[in-house]
């Protein structure tokens, strides 16, 4: 699976969810597209002329989006569609919930351990959210990429840019809902 295939999968999922996908970042060899207005028309597609990412090379695929846009649905579909896509597991200092498993849902750490890992440069990205620390450990991602697989990360835009600055071949995808009304309805349905 290469970058083109990933974008095709995301585009197919986008059609199913009626969401728009914007590709962010400067993909290896990527241009901004050939249409005068890249959002013109009903279809938003990237063609092989836009980038030349070798299929045998692993890379990071970062999904970012506002809450309620469909990150989890799309990431779950991508994971189910191809065994070469592997979900990254974040580390956090928040307490483990009863249904969560160490190493499957998150890696759990004390604040002191997390801060020590920050000092050692062991995170591709990290942030403090509602008083807890969250981050993406570097070594598991390195292992995924070394195996020629795709490390799927769901992080905020700032975290995605941090990953891209460390790993330039990272593919950044930002999902947006078709409208603010659509997003508002989804959040109301989720009660978030």
C-alpha positions as CSV (number, residue, x, y, z in Angstrom):
1,X,0.0,0.0,0.0
2,X,1.5,3.3,-1.0
3,X,0.5,6.9,-0.5
4,X,-1.8,6.9,-3.5
5,X,-3.6,3.8,-2.3
6,X,-4.1,5.4,1.2
7,X,-5.6,8.5,-0.4
8,X,-7.9,6.4,-2.5
9,X,-9.0,4.5,0.7
10,X,-9.6,7.8,2.5
11,X,-11.5,9.2,-0.6
12,X,-13.7,6.1,-0.7
13,X,-14.4,6.4,3.1
14,X,-15.0,10.1,2.5
15,X,-17.7,9.4,0.0
16,X,-19.4,7.0,2.4
17,X,-19.3,9.6,5.2
18,X,-20.1,12.6,3.0
19,X,-17.0,14.3,4.4
20,X,-14.3,16.3,2.6
21,X,-10.6,15.4,2.9
22,X,-7.9,17.9,2.6
23,X,-4.3,16.7,2.2
24,X,-1.9,18.9,4.2
25,X,1.8,19.1,4.0
26,X,4.4,18.7,1.3
27,X,4.3,15.1,0.4
28,X,7.4,13.8,-1.3
29,X,7.1,15.1,-4.9
30,X,3.6,16.5,-4.2
31,X,2.3,19.5,-6.1
32,X,-0.8,21.5,-5.2
33,X,-2.9,19.9,-8.0
34,X,-3.6,20.7,-11.5
35,X,-7.1,22.3,-11.3
36,X,-7.4,26.1,-11.0
37,X,-9.7,25.5,-8.0
38,X,-8.9,22.2,-6.3
39,X,-12.3,22.2,-4.6
40,X,-14.2,22.6,-7.8
41,X,-16.4,19.8,-8.9
42,X,-17.9,16.9,-7.0
43,X,-14.8,14.7,-6.7
44,X,-11.6,15.5,-4.9
45,X,-8.9,13.1,-6.1
46,X,-5.1,12.9,-6.1
47,X,-3.5,11.2,-9.1
48,X,-0.2,9.4,-9.4
49,X,1.4,12.5,-10.9
50,X,1.1,14.2,-7.6
51,X,3.6,12.2,-5.6
52,X,6.1,9.3,-5.8
53,X,6.1,7.5,-2.5
54,X,7.6,4.0,-2.9
55,X,5.2,1.3,-1.7
56,X,8.0,-0.7,0.0
57,X,8.8,2.2,2.4
58,X,6.9,2.6,5.6
59,X,5.6,6.0,6.7
60,X,3.4,7.8,9.1
61,X,-0.2,8.6,8.2
62,X,-1.6,11.3,10.4
63,X,-5.4,11.9,10.6
64,X,-6.5,15.2,12.2
65,X,-10.0,16.7,12.5
66,X,-12.3,18.5,14.8
67,X,-14.2,16.4,17.3
68,X,-17.2,14.6,15.7
69,X,-15.8,14.7,12.1
70,X,-15.2,10.9,11.7
71,X,-11.5,10.3,12.7
72,X,-12.3,7.1,14.5
73,X,-14.6,5.8,11.8
74,X,-12.1,6.5,9.1
75,X,-9.1,5.1,11.1
76,X,-11.0,1.9,12.0
77,X,-12.0,1.4,8.3
78,X,-8.4,2.0,7.2
79,X,-7.1,-0.5,9.7
80,X,-9.7,-3.1,8.6
81,X,-8.9,-2.5,5.0
82,X,-5.2,-3.4,4.9
83,X,-2.9,-5.3,7.3
84,X,0.0,-3.0,6.5
85,X,-1.7,-0.2,8.3
86,X,-0.9,-0.3,12.0
87,X,-2.5,1.9,14.7
88,X,-0.1,3.8,16.8
89,X,-0.6,3.7,20.5
90,X,-0.3,6.8,22.5
91,X,1.0,7.2,26.0
92,X,-0.9,9.1,28.7
93,X,-0.7,10.1,32.3
94,X,-4.4,10.0,32.9
95,X,-5.8,7.1,34.9
96,X,-6.7,3.9,33.1
97,X,-10.4,3.3,32.6
98,X,-11.8,-0.1,33.5
99,X,-12.2,-1.3,29.8
100,X,-8.7,-0.1,28.7
101,X,-5.8,-2.4,28.3
102,X,-2.1,-1.4,28.6
103,X,-0.4,-1.5,25.2
104,X,-3.7,-1.8,23.3
105,X,-5.6,1.4,24.1
106,X,-2.7,3.4,25.6
107,X,0.6,3.1,27.3
108,X,0.0,4.4,30.8
109,X,2.8,6.3,32.7
110,X,3.3,8.3,35.8
111,X,3.8,12.1,35.2
112,X,7.4,11.7,36.3
113,X,8.1,8.9,33.8
114,X,6.3,10.8,31.0
115,X,8.4,13.9,31.7
116,X,11.6,11.9,31.8
117,X,10.7,10.5,28.3
118,X,10.1,14.0,27.1
119,X,13.6,15.0,28.3
120,X,15.1,12.0,26.5
121,X,13.4,12.9,23.2
122,X,11.3,9.8,23.2
123,X,8.1,11.3,21.8
124,X,7.3,12.3,18.2
125,X,4.7,14.6,19.6
126,X,3.2,15.3,23.0
127,X,0.7,17.7,24.5
128,X,-1.0,18.5,27.8
129,X,-4.8,18.1,27.6
130,X,-7.1,18.8,30.5
131,X,-4.2,18.4,33.0
132,X,-3.0,15.1,31.6
133,X,0.0,14.4,29.3
134,X,-0.5,12.5,26.0
135,X,2.1,11.7,23.4
136,X,3.2,9.3,20.7
137,X,6.3,7.3,21.7
138,X,8.9,7.3,18.9
139,X,10.3,3.7,19.2
140,X,7.0,1.8,18.3
141,X,6.5,4.1,15.3
142,X,10.1,3.5,14.2
143,X,9.5,-0.3,14.3
144,X,6.3,0.0,12.2
145,X,8.1,2.1,9.6
146,X,11.2,-0.1,9.6
147,X,8.9,-3.1,8.7
148,X,7.6,-1.2,5.7
149,X,4.2,-0.6,7.3
150,X,2.1,2.5,7.7
151,X,1.9,3.9,11.2
152,X,-1.6,5.4,11.5
153,X,-1.8,8.2,14.0
154,X,-4.8,10.2,15.1
155,X,-3.5,13.4,16.6
156,X,-4.2,17.1,16.5
157,X,-2.9,19.4,13.7
158,X,0.0,20.7,15.9
159,X,1.0,17.1,16.7
160,X,0.9,16.2,13.0
161,X,3.2,19.0,12.1
162,X,5.6,18.0,14.9
163,X,5.7,14.4,13.5
164,X,6.2,15.8,9.9
165,X,9.1,17.9,11.1
166,X,10.8,14.8,12.5
167,X,9.7,12.4,9.7
168,X,9.3,14.4,6.4
169,X,7.7,11.5,4.5
170,X,4.7,11.7,6.9
171,X,1.3,12.1,5.1
172,X,-0.9,14.6,6.9
173,X,-4.7,14.3,6.3
174,X,-7.1,16.8,7.7
175,X,-10.8,15.9,7.7
176,X,-13.5,18.5,7.7
177,X,-17.3,18.1,7.9
178,X,-19.3,19.2,4.9
179,X,-20.8,22.1,6.9
180,X,-20.9,23.6,10.4
181,X,-24.5,22.5,10.7
182,X,-23.5,18.9,9.9
183,X,-20.7,19.0,12.6
184,X,-23.1,20.6,15.1
185,X,-25.7,17.8,14.5
186,X,-23.1,15.1,14.9
187,X,-21.9,16.6,18.2
188,X,-25.4,16.9,19.5
189,X,-26.1,13.3,18.5
190,X,-23.0,12.2,20.4
191,X,-23.9,14.5,23.3
192,X,-20.4,16.1,23.2
